[in-house]
Amino acid sequence: MAVIAASLEELALVIGAQAARAFMTAFAGRRIYVPQAIGPDHPIAAAIGADKAAVLADYYGGTHLEPPLAAAKRWRVLEMAAAGVPDSEIAKALWTTERHVRRIRAAAQAAAAQLRLPV
């Protein structure tokens, strides 16, 4: 059986950004089997909605996905920081260190600054 380490970006291309974030929040760090048909009571459908679950099944049906935990944590740190949550509270909520939170924020700021450089 195939196992795919699906990135947030890849999932966003398949099911949309909002559903990809919901999928990562629900399943990051765990191996989850994607059946070829997902019923409305399936945990995937509960996490991302039946319509997006059907799209996911069309694309990944019959495989196991392993969404990376680090990517989900990075996304969650940035989301919480954008909402004004202090680094100490982010670290506490996500079971990580304040230093790690600062590193994630700094890397995201550097990447954003790089995109703004003139050509």
SVG drawing of the C-alpha trace seen along z (x, -y; Angstrom):
<svg xmlns="http://www.w3.org/2000/svg" viewBox="-23 -47 40 49">
<polyline fill="none" stroke="black" stroke-width="0.4" points="0.0,0.0 1.4,-3.4 2.2,-6.0 2.4,-9.6 3.9,-12.4 1.4,-15.0 2.5,-18.6 0.2,-21.4 0.8,-23.0 0.0,-19.8 -3.2,-19.3 -4.2,-22.9 -3.9,-22.4 -6.1,-19.3 -8.8,-20.4 -8.2,-24.1 -6.3,-26.0 -9.0,-26.0 -9.7,-22.3 -6.0,-21.5 -5.5,-23.4 -8.4,-21.6 -7.0,-18.3 -3.6,-19.1 -5.1,-20.2 -7.0,-17.0 -4.4,-14.5 -0.9,-15.9 1.7,-13.5 -0.5,-10.5 -0.9,-8.0 -4.4,-8.0 -5.9,-5.7 -7.9,-7.5 -10.5,-5.1 -11.6,-5.3 -15.1,-6.4 -15.5,-8.5 -18.9,-8.4 -20.4,-11.4 -19.6,-9.8 -15.9,-9.2 -13.4,-11.2 -12.0,-12.8 -15.5,-14.0 -16.0,-15.3 -12.8,-17.3 -13.0,-18.8 -16.6,-18.3 -18.1,-15.7 -17.5,-17.5 -13.8,-18.0 -13.5,-14.5 -14.8,-13.2 -12.2,-15.2 -9.5,-13.9 -10.7,-10.3 -10.6,-10.8 -7.0,-12.0 -5.6,-9.9 -8.1,-7.0 -6.5,-3.7 -3.4,-5.3 -2.2,-6.3 -1.4,-9.9 1.2,-11.1 0.7,-14.8 3.9,-16.2 3.4,-17.5 6.1,-20.2 4.3,-21.9 1.0,-21.9 2.7,-23.3 4.5,-26.0 1.1,-27.0 -0.5,-27.1 2.3,-29.2 1.9,-31.8 -1.9,-31.8 -1.8,-32.4 0.9,-35.1 -1.1,-36.9 -4.1,-36.9 -1.8,-38.7 -1.3,-35.7 2.0,-36.2 4.9,-33.9 4.7,-32.4 1.0,-31.5 1.7,-30.0 4.5,-27.9 2.3,-26.7 -0.6,-25.8 1.5,-23.9 3.8,-22.2 7.0,-23.8 9.4,-26.4 9.2,-30.2 12.5,-30.0 11.1,-27.7 8.1,-30.0 10.4,-33.0 12.4,-31.0 9.3,-30.1 8.1,-33.7 11.6,-35.0 11.8,-32.5 8.3,-33.5 9.3,-37.2 12.5,-36.6 10.6,-34.7 8.1,-37.5 10.8,-40.1 12.6,-38.0 9.4,-38.1 9.3,-41.9 12.9,-42.4 13.1,-44.5 14.2,-42.7"/>
</svg>
